[in-house]
Amino acid sequence: MDRVQQRLSKIEQVPPDELRKTDAGLAGTAIMVLASTEHDDIGIVMDDRNAEETIRIVLSNTYYEEYIRVFGIWDLIESIEQ
């Protein structure tokens, strides 16, 4: 996770200790929800672009990447309004 924080720090141009902390365990929770329901896929809505990117990185190149989608709340609201 340190690499993710460093990468986000460079993208955001903020020192790593000033980034909002993200619980990457949310990806694990999403996997448990997906596995324990009859849904084919699920979505996570985030209001923090750092958290959104972290969750995407955690899920990338895994079996679940295709089944768990991560949305930014403002992008989702804009999409719904259209």
N, C-alpha and C positions, 0 to 999 in steps of 0.2 A: 504494500500500500504506500510505502514511502515514495516509490517511483511515481505513482499516480499523483501524490501531493506535490512533488517537485515539478511534474509536468504541468499540472494545473496552475501552480505558482508562476511558472513562466508565461503561460497563456494569459492569466489574469493580471500579470505584472504586480503581484502582491507577494510579500514574504510568506513562506509556507506556514509560519505560526499565526498569520493573520487570516488564513483561509477559514471559512466555515467548515467545521468538521462534519464528515459524512459517515454514516453508518453503512458500510458495505454489506453488513449482515442483512440489509433489506433485500438484497438479491436472493439470499438463502430463504428468507421468509416468502418471497414471491414464488420460489421453486416449490416450497412446501404447500402453498395455496394451490398452485397449479396441479401438483400431484394428488392433492386430497379432494379435488373437485372434478366434475365432469366437463369442465371447460377445455376447449382446444388451445386457447391462449389467454393471456391476461395482460393488463397494462398497469404501469406505475406512473402516477402523475406527480411531478416534482416542481417545487417553486424555487429551486436553487440550481443554477446551471452547473455549478461544481458537482453537486450531488448527482445530477442527471448524467454528467460525463463519467463520474466514478462508477455508477451503476452500469452504464453501458460498457465500460472497460472490464468490469468484473464479469459481465455476462458474455463478452466477446469471445469468439472461438470456442464456445461451449455448445452442447446440445440444446440448451435452453434459449440461446440467442434468438432463434426464430419464433419462439413461443411466448417470450416475455418482452413486451414493448415498453419503452421508456418515453414519456412525453413531458415536455415543458408545459406548465399550466397555461401560460399566456398563448403559446402556439395552439394548444388544444381549445382554449376559449375562442380564439380567432377562427379556428376551423369550424367550430360549432355555430358561430354567428353567421358564417357564410352559408 
